[in-house]
């Protein structure tokens, strides 16, 4: 089986609609795809309605979380799978995160406008639509305005966490998020734990602590990880009896990522599903 457990639609910061995403997944030859938009389950219904009989669908979300270390809040992304979207804690936290994303996004745009960049808040909000506002939406506005040639270039310059326009948002504490997903009947997997800024905060010791409170797995095979990172993460996962997944982190044409460029083993998917309560059933088989 050909399985991709981390993709994004325009319900968050991807460019494909949920229906387009599942059609693209089928066209790419995937047997199973997970829709994991940032801090929302808004694409679930459309993705499920558009699913083809040959394509399995795992419904999930990528939660914005943080770990405080060295006086700084480090951003960590946590994939939640097959949890109850009506769980009160999940509903509350996703609503709070959407509002926090809006506040942060508008603050970044305001700094850019003050710095003389030719974009507007209205432009970014139009690009985002009903999705939680993310930096890729601002990146698309920068591309449309001719400031940069691509969203990747925008992240390497104007949207960099070390740049003059960056504004931090207040995310969910990572341990709280793991416990919340578990209580909502789902499984949790840390996304790209050795990519971007995660490596500075996610020690092997912390991963062990998370495993003790319900963490299900680590996303090991990810485009951000090289061979040494993958080897280290497999060793940590084996020590703490965590599952190891593989995913593309597809965002449509926002990023140079291809559906299915990393894959999850079928037996890992079976174990992931078995770790959930069944409150949200996988659309597979």
C-alpha positions as CSV (number, residue, x, y, z in Angstrom):
1,X,0.0,0.0,0.0
2,X,1.0,3.6,-0.7
3,X,0.1,5.8,2.3
4,X,0.7,9.5,2.9
5,X,-0.4,10.7,6.4
6,X,0.3,14.4,6.2
7,X,-1.3,16.7,3.6
8,X,-2.9,20.1,3.6
9,X,-5.8,21.6,1.7
10,X,-7.0,25.2,1.4
11,X,-9.0,24.6,4.6
12,X,-5.7,25.8,6.0
13,X,-2.6,26.8,4.0
14,X,-2.6,24.4,1.0
15,X,-3.8,25.5,-2.4
16,X,-6.0,22.5,-3.4
17,X,-9.5,22.3,-2.1
18,X,-10.2,19.2,0.0
19,X,-12.0,17.6,-3.0
20,X,-9.0,18.5,-5.3
21,X,-6.6,17.1,-2.7
22,X,-8.3,13.6,-2.6
23,X,-8.5,13.5,-6.4
24,X,-4.8,14.4,-6.7
25,X,-4.0,11.7,-4.1
26,X,-5.9,9.1,-6.2
27,X,-4.2,10.3,-9.4
28,X,-0.8,10.0,-7.6
29,X,-1.5,6.4,-7.0
30,X,-2.0,6.7,-3.2
31,X,-4.0,4.0,-1.5
32,X,-4.6,6.1,1.7
33,X,-4.2,9.8,2.3
34,X,-4.7,11.8,5.6
35,X,-6.0,15.3,5.5
36,X,-4.3,17.2,8.3
37,X,-5.0,20.9,8.0
38,X,-3.6,23.3,10.5
39,X,-5.8,23.8,13.6
40,X,-9.0,22.9,11.8
41,X,-11.2,20.0,10.7
42,X,-13.0,22.3,8.2
43,X,-12.0,20.2,5.2
44,X,-13.1,16.8,6.5
45,X,-16.7,16.8,5.2
46,X,-15.7,17.8,1.6
47,X,-12.8,15.4,1.5
48,X,-15.0,12.5,2.6
49,X,-17.7,13.4,0.1
50,X,-15.2,13.5,-2.8
51,X,-13.3,10.4,-1.8
52,X,-13.0,7.8,-4.6
53,X,-13.7,4.1,-3.8
54,X,-10.0,3.2,-4.5
55,X,-8.7,5.8,-1.9
56,X,-8.8,5.5,1.8
57,X,-9.1,8.6,3.9
58,X,-7.8,9.3,7.4
59,X,-9.2,12.4,9.0
60,X,-6.8,14.5,11.1
61,X,-5.4,17.9,11.9
62,X,-2.0,19.5,12.6
63,X,-2.2,21.2,16.0
64,X,0.0,24.2,16.7
65,X,1.8,23.5,20.0
66,X,4.8,24.9,21.8
67,X,7.6,23.9,24.2
68,X,9.1,26.5,26.5
69,X,12.9,26.1,26.8
70,X,15.6,28.6,27.5
71,X,13.1,31.4,28.0
72,X,11.7,30.9,24.5
73,X,8.5,29.2,23.2
74,X,9.6,26.8,20.5
75,X,6.9,25.9,17.9
76,X,6.1,22.2,17.6
77,X,3.5,20.7,15.2
78,X,1.5,17.8,16.4
79,X,-0.5,15.6,14.1
80,X,-3.8,14.3,15.6
81,X,-5.6,11.4,13.8
82,X,-9.2,10.1,14.1
83,X,-10.1,12.1,17.2
84,X,-13.6,13.4,18.0
85,X,-13.9,16.8,16.3
86,X,-16.8,17.7,18.7
87,X,-14.7,17.1,21.8
88,X,-15.2,20.3,23.8
89,X,-11.5,20.8,24.5
90,X,-10.6,20.3,20.9
91,X,-13.4,22.7,19.7
92,X,-12.3,25.3,22.2
93,X,-8.6,25.0,21.4
94,X,-9.0,25.0,17.7
95,X,-11.2,28.2,17.9
96,X,-8.6,29.8,20.1
97,X,-5.8,28.9,17.7
98,X,-7.7,30.2,14.8
99,X,-8.2,33.6,16.6
100,X,-4.5,33.6,17.6
101,X,-3.4,32.9,14.0
102,X,-5.5,35.9,12.8
103,X,-4.0,38.2,15.4
104,X,-0.5,37.1,14.6
105,X,-1.1,37.2,10.8
106,X,-2.5,40.8,10.9
107,X,0.4,41.9,13.2
108,X,2.9,40.5,10.7
109,X,1.1,42.3,7.8
110,X,1.1,45.5,9.8
111,X,4.8,45.4,10.3
112,X,5.3,44.7,6.6
113,X,3.1,47.6,5.6
114,X,5.0,49.9,7.9
115,X,8.2,48.6,6.3
116,X,7.0,49.6,2.9
117,X,6.0,46.3,1.5
118,X,3.1,46.5,-1.0
119,X,0.6,44.2,0.6
120,X,-2.6,44.7,2.6
121,X,-4.5,42.9,5.3
122,X,-7.5,42.7,3.0
123,X,-5.4,40.9,0.4
124,X,-4.2,38.3,2.9
125,X,-7.7,37.7,4.4
126,X,-9.1,37.2,0.9
127,X,-6.4,34.6,0.1
128,X,-7.0,32.8,3.4
129,X,-10.8,32.7,3.0
130,X,-12.3,30.7,5.8
131,X,-9.0,29.0,6.7
132,X,-7.0,29.9,9.8
133,X,-4.6,32.6,8.7
134,X,-1.1,31.3,8.2
135,X,2.3,32.7,7.0
136,X,1.8,30.9,3.6
137,X,-1.2,33.1,3.0
138,X,1.1,36.2,3.6
139,X,3.7,34.5,1.4
140,X,1.2,34.2,-1.5
141,X,0.3,37.9,-1.1
142,X,4.0,38.7,-1.3
143,X,4.3,36.7,-4.5
144,X,1.2,38.3,-6.0
145,X,2.6,41.7,-5.2
146,X,5.9,40.9,-6.9
147,X,8.0,41.1,-3.7
148,X,9.3,37.5,-4.1
149,X,9.1,34.8,-6.7
150,X,7.7,32.0,-4.5
151,X,6.3,31.2,-1.1
152,X,9.5,29.3,-0.4
153,X,11.5,32.5,-1.1
154,X,9.1,34.4,1.2
155,X,9.8,32.0,4.1
156,X,13.6,32.3,3.5
157,X,13.4,36.0,3.7
158,X,10.4,38.1,4.8
159,X,8.6,35.4,6.8
160,X,11.7,34.0,8.5
161,X,11.4,33.5,12.2
162,X,14.6,35.6,12.5
163,X,13.3,38.4,10.3
164,X,12.1,41.9,11.3
165,X,8.5,41.1,10.5
166,X,8.1,38.0,12.6
167,X,5.5,37.8,15.3
168,X,5.2,34.8,17.6
169,X,1.8,33.3,18.3
170,X,0.7,31.6,21.6
171,X,0.2,27.9,20.8
172,X,-1.0,25.0,22.9
173,X,1.4,23.5,25.4
174,X,2.7,20.3,23.7
175,X,2.0,18.0,26.7
176,X,-1.5,19.5,27.0
177,X,-2.2,18.8,23.3
178,X,-1.0,15.2,23.5
179,X,-3.3,14.6,26.4
180,X,-6.2,16.4,24.7
181,X,-6.0,14.3,21.5
182,X,-5.8,11.1,23.6
183,X,-8.8,12.2,25.6
184,X,-10.7,12.9,22.4
185,X,-10.1,9.3,21.3
186,X,-7.3,10.0,18.7
187,X,-3.7,9.2,18.1
188,X,-0.9,11.8,18.1
189,X,2.3,11.9,16.1
190,X,4.9,14.7,16.3
191,X,5.4,16.2,12.8
192,X,8.9,16.6,11.4
193,X,10.5,16.4,14.9
194,X,14.0,17.1,13.5
195,X,13.1,19.7,11.0
196,X,13.0,23.5,11.2
197,X,13.1,24.7,14.8
198,X,11.8,21.5,16.5
199,X,15.3,20.0,16.9
200,X,16.1,22.8,19.4
201,X,13.4,21.8,21.8
202,X,12.5,18.1,21.3
203,X,15.1,16.2,23.2
204,X,15.1,12.5,23.4
205,X,14.1,12.8,27.1
206,X,11.1,15.0,26.3
207,X,9.9,12.6,23.7
208,X,10.1,9.8,26.3
209,X,8.0,11.9,28.7
210,X,5.4,12.5,25.9
211,X,5.3,8.7,25.2
212,X,4.4,8.1,28.8
213,X,1.4,10.4,28.6
214,X,0.0,9.0,25.4
215,X,2.1,10.1,22.3
216,X,1.6,7.6,19.6
217,X,4.4,8.2,17.2
218,X,7.0,10.2,15.4
219,X,6.9,11.4,11.8
220,X,10.4,10.0,10.8
221,X,10.3,9.9,7.0
222,X,9.7,13.6,6.1
223,X,11.3,15.8,3.4
224,X,12.9,17.9,6.2
225,X,14.9,14.9,7.5
226,X,18.2,13.6,6.3
227,X,19.5,10.0,6.9
228,X,21.1,10.9,10.3
229,X,17.9,12.5,11.6
230,X,15.9,9.5,10.5
231,X,18.3,7.1,12.1
232,X,18.2,9.0,15.4
233,X,14.4,9.2,15.4
234,X,14.0,5.5,14.7
235,X,16.2,4.7,17.7
236,X,14.2,7.0,20.0
237,X,10.9,5.6,18.7
238,X,12.1,2.0,19.3
239,X,13.2,2.8,22.8
240,X,9.8,4.3,23.7
241,X,7.6,2.0,21.6
242,X,6.4,4.7,19.3
243,X,5.2,4.3,15.8
244,X,7.2,5.8,12.9
245,X,5.3,7.3,10.0
246,X,6.2,8.8,6.7
247,X,4.5,11.7,4.9
248,X,5.0,14.3,2.2
249,X,3.6,17.4,4.1
250,X,2.0,18.3,0.7
251,X,0.7,21.9,0.4
252,X,-0.3,22.1,-3.3
253,X,1.8,24.6,-5.2
254,X,2.7,26.5,-2.0
255,X,5.7,24.2,-1.5
256,X,7.8,22.0,-3.8
257,X,6.5,18.8,-2.3
258,X,4.9,15.8,-4.1
259,X,2.1,13.6,-2.8
260,X,3.5,10.3,-1.7
261,X,7.2,11.3,-1.8
262,X,7.4,9.8,1.7
263,X,5.2,6.9,2.8
264,X,4.0,5.0,5.9
265,X,4.1,1.2,6.1
266,X,0.7,-0.5,6.1
267,X,1.3,-2.2,9.4
268,X,2.1,1.2,11.0
269,X,-1.2,2.5,9.7
270,X,-3.0,-0.5,11.2
271,X,-1.3,0.1,14.6
272,X,-2.2,3.9,14.4
273,X,-5.8,3.1,13.8
274,X,-5.8,0.5,16.6
275,X,-4.5,3.2,19.0
276,X,-7.6,5.3,18.6
277,X,-11.0,4.8,20.2
278,X,-13.0,4.4,17.0
279,X,-15.0,7.6,17.6
280,X,-13.9,8.8,14.2
281,X,-13.6,5.8,11.9
282,X,-11.1,5.7,9.1
283,X,-12.6,5.6,5.6
284,X,-10.5,2.7,4.4
285,X,-11.3,-0.7,3.0
